[in-house]
Amino acid sequence: MNPSTAQARVVVDELVRNGVRHFVLCPGSRNAPLSFALHDAAKAGRLTLHVRIDERSAGFLALGLSKGLGIPARRKGLVALACTSGTAPANLHPAVLEAYHSAEPLIVLTADRPPELLGTGANQTTWQHGVFGPLVSTMDFPVAESRAGQNPVWRSMICRAVARAHEGGPVHVNVPFREPLVPDTDDSWPESLLGRQNCAPWTTVFRANPATAADPLDLPSRTLVVVGVAHWTLGSAVGEVAAERGWPVLAEPGGAGGVAATKATLLRHGTLLLNAGELADPLRPEAVVVVGRPTLARGVQRLLRSVPRVHVVGEGADWVDPQHHATSVSPTISLTTCAAGSAECEADPEWLTAWQRADAATATAVDELLAAEPWPTGLQVARDLVAAMPQDAVLFLGSSNPVRDVDLVAATDRADVLANRGLAGIDGSVSTAVGAVLGARDAEERIGQWGAALLGDLTFLHDANGLLIGPAEQRPDLTVVVLNDDGGGIFSLLEQGSAEHADSFERVFATPHGADLSALCAAYRVPHVLVHSREQFLAEVQPSSGLRVVEVRTQRSTLRELHERLRSAVRART
């Protein structure tokens, strides 16, 4: 057996033993040893293999698979992906960055040229160590040789890589292969290449229980909880405390699921209430508890600047405090966090009631405005889609307006709402949604797992290659809803969308494209439908088999004015 084949087979075997259930593979020459080993493992039923020709799409597919496997409360396996050398690893960079900033575990295997070719001008050869920058550690494998003593080295290194990934985030494993790169007919090797008995990992890593706050923390009764994108278990822990203390909870899509599993008061339209303007005196908190990463609402950031106490629930050196207003930080929060017998920790019924009334009034303002508005607007489509989805479905939200529309008017407490909010880019969204549905299907062991994605037109076009799925690959039962306003509608709502910037806005911000989405989908052989009414839309977003695209066309020209009318309606009601 040649050394590259031996090493690739051991690497794949040890990854499976360490819980890797899905592997995304991009074709190439230098990663041929891994490709053969993965194909054999997939044929044996040891892992699920996904093959993609576009590394950027493949990276986000792997990210989505990992997200799906993590729904809702515990991780049910890991995801790895492999590519060849040269520019291929660089194309994985956007997905790797998103995985890092969203603490999503991912094993990234890059095939490399052997060290003697570095710096020689050899084809498809560059310096791949640290290619993903300082945020992601690189583990360099030794070049395989025909000698004894390497099997435990390779297996132990894989176990260390997996242990790092379990800490939260991607790990880069760089494996240089010398030719020959294809298997030969001789299976002899100087030592046994078997792993531990009973399919156990070479090294079993015992992880400590999550840390708890050691010291009691006095927080006043008039505390508001803001939950951004947070893991289900953390949201649940915070919800228990909020329910006990009578604290209202504002949660962004993706963070509400854990809170909803408790008896805490989850505000339906808290973000919209904060965005509408200054809070009335009965609603002004004395403290805010920030959980996860709030990334959507400027009203939340304005609130954090105005309160005397901001407590952040976070770990390590990178707790969430971009405005540097945090007065305290703890790794978690529990019922023991509040000092026993402290007068500040007594619940204030008037505080909770005031927020409940304001939330109800905001909901009324939303209902009245959307009922009077001609369909479709992004706000209406977001609300209709969320309401139409069954409870066991996966919902992926694109960045820019779709996730904000859901946050404003279609508040949902579902645990299976996903989005790429680590860096909040629009890239890779189709691929991530595909992966999320396939991952959730595996985690829930349900063949008919269905999902929907709500994307803007630029987000959809940015990852059109996510529609490219080969005939031998698993296809998701996924409906991609594209809200098409022929450009970047979100910029209409920002400062550059104001009237004084009208001369430059359309070309350098709105970026109209005039693309024919129907023709694009036809090229990928993906069914497409353009809907013309709310009734047709509701019929088209019912669970169905296969990958399909539902297009809804809207106008950007009225978007800024619509949102201002919505804020005015909320101010008038509250």
Sequence and secondary structure as in RCSB ss.txt:
>XXXX:A:sequence
MNPSTAQARVVVDELVRNGVRHFVLCPGSRNAPLSFALHDAAKAGRLTLHVRIDERSAGFLALGLSKGLGIPARR
KGLVALACTSGTAPANLHPAVLEAYHSAEPLIVLTADRPPELLGTGANQTTWQHGVFGPLVSTMDFPVAESRAGQ
NPVWRSMICRAVARAHEGGPVHVNVPFREPLVPDTDDSWPESLLGRQNCAPWTTVFRANPATAADPLDLPSRTLV
VVGVAHWTLGSAVGEVAAERGWPVLAEPGGAGGVAATKATLLRHGTLLLNAGELADPLRPEAVVVVGRPTLARGV
QRLLRSVPRVHVVGEGADWVDPQHHATSVSPTISLTTCAAGSAECEADPEWLTAWQRADAATATAVDELLAAEPW
PTGLQVARDLVAAMPQDAVLFLGSSNPVRDVDLVAATDRADVLANRGLAGIDGSVSTAVGAVLGARDAEERIGQW
GAALLGDLTFLHDANGLLIGPAEQRPDLTVVVLNDDGGGIFSLLEQGSAEHADSFERVFATPHGADLSALCAAYR
VPHVLVHSREQFLAEVQPSSGLRVVEVRTQRSTLRELHERLRSAVRART
>XXXX:A:secstr
  HHHHHHHHHHHHHHHTTEEEEEE   STTHHHHHHHHHHHHTTSSEEEE S HHHHHHHHHHHHHHHT SSS 
  EEEEEE STHHHHHTHHHHHHHHHTT  EEEEEEE  GGGTTTT TT    TTTT TTS EEE     SSSS 
HHHHHHHHHHHHHHHHTTSEEEEEEE  S  S  S    SS     GGG  SS           S     SSEEE
EE B  HHHHHHHHHHHHHHT  EEE TTTHHHHHTTT  B SSHHHHHHTSS  GGG  SEEEEESB  S HHH
HHHHHH SEEEEE  SS  S TTS  SEEES   TTSS TT GGGS  HHHHHHHHHHHHHHHHHHHHHHHHS S
  HHHHHHHHHHHS TT EEEE TTHHHHHHHHH     TTEEE  SS  STTHHHHHHHHHHHHHHHHT TT E
EEEEEEHHHHHHTGGGG   TTS   EEEEEEEE SS GGGGGSGGGSGGGHHHHIIIII      HHHHHHHTT
  EEE  SHHHHHHHTS  SSEEEEEEE  STTHHHHHHHHHHHHHHH 
